Amino acid sequence: MKKSFKIEVDCANCANLVEEAAKKVEGVKDANISFMTQKMKVEFEEGADPETVMAEIIKKAKKIEPDFEIL
């Protein structure tokens, strides 16, 4: 399952760091962040709970970029 999220991230480097961190979260098959469009696309692994996975992604993202938000 793939989902797209509108996000807020302050710089392109932070977007890249958050993307790399998101890819390492259990339950994520692939993740992609576009700084220019402020969107994040996440492909979840089969059987993964999207809410649990997104909570973990947000937790990791906030450590990298405290202002990171999913709108």
Stockholm file with secondary structure:
# STOCKHOLM 1.0

chainA/1-71         MKKSFKIEVDCANCANLVEEAAKKVEGVKDANISFMTQKMKVEFEEGADPETVMAEIIKKAKKIEPDFEIL
#=GR chainA/1-71 SS CEEEEEEECSCHHHHHHHHHHHHTSTTEEEEEEETTTTEEEEEECTTCCHHHHHHHHHHHHHHHCTTCEEC
#=GC SS_cons        CEEEEEEECSCHHHHHHHHHHHHTSTTEEEEEEETTTTEEEEEECTTCCHHHHHHHHHHHHHHHCTTCEEC
//
